[in-house]
Amino acid sequence: MTPRSHPPTPPGWFVTGTDTGVGKTVVACALAEELRARHIDVGVMKPIETGVGGQGPLDAMALAEAAGADDALERICPVQLALPAAPSAAAAAEGSEITLPRIRAAFDALRARHECMIVEGAGGLLVPIRERDSMADLARELGLPLLIVARGRLGTINHTLLTLEVAAARGLPVAGVILSHGPIPLSSADAANLSVLRGLLGDKLLGEIPPFDPGEGAPAGAIALDRLLASGTRVETR
């Protein structure tokens, strides 16, 4: 019998959101855990984390735990800023400036150690990193396809379609979209809205995180991992 072939592991994904607080970390952690369960060596990165207090960069630490990564936290999260604001504003408050080469150097070091990478952005694609650069520019710099996390609430149709349009306009490939409901049960209006969005997304919809209690993670199987792996192709950095 001929052994069953499996698609090659993609180089990774850049997890972005349609807004802040939509569940990017929950999705990124769930993806890391499912890849580990398939014995895929996954590296993780939260290049820029704002709102970092005395406990450290909590999103980056959650990603590292989910991936079982033993990489240095300063490499997983090279830019840590105290002000819980857009990266450009948080950096300005500290009198510093974020540069893409610094992030790229940390990414390259991690990529050399791991089979694939999960990189979680901050906010959405047009969140500014510095005067001329946004999260979209960072995604392009790292050369990873986007995995978009969309909020399961009213307004999500507009936010999701705008994010897809920005990605297309910037030439950024999109692996798919994950809907994240958050801890609050859906209202009838939310449910009707999501039904429309599901239809609009079609095959781009690669998973849905149901409502969950604060502190809980996504249930196993919430992400269509086989389809996500099949959709991943190597994207050359420009």
Number of C-alpha atoms within 10 A of each C-alpha: 3 4 5 5 6 9 11 11 16 19 20 26 26 27 28 29 29 25 21 16 15 22 24 27 25 22 27 27 25 23 26 26 20 18 19 15 11 8 9 16 18 25 26 33 29 29 24 22 26 22 16 16 13 7 7 16 23 17 21 26 19 16 28 23 15 21 25 16 18 10 15 11 16 14 18 27 22 22 21 21 24 18 18 13 16 21 28 19 20 22 21 15 14 11 8 12 16 19 13 16 11 12 22 16 13 17 23 11 13 21 19 11 13 15 15 21 23 24 27 28 24 28 21 22 24 17 18 19 24 18 10 7 16 20 22 23 18 21 24 22 16 21 20 28 25 27 27 29 29 27 26 26 21 16 12 19 21 12 17 22 16 13 21 22 13 15 21 12 9 12 11 20 19 19 23 23 27 25 28 24 20 21 13 13 14 17 11 9 11 16 15 13 17 21 11 11 19 15 11 13 16 11 11 19 21 21 20 21 24 17 16 16 10 9 7 10 15 21 12 11 13 19 22 15 15 11 16 20 18 14 15 22 17 13 16 10 10 7
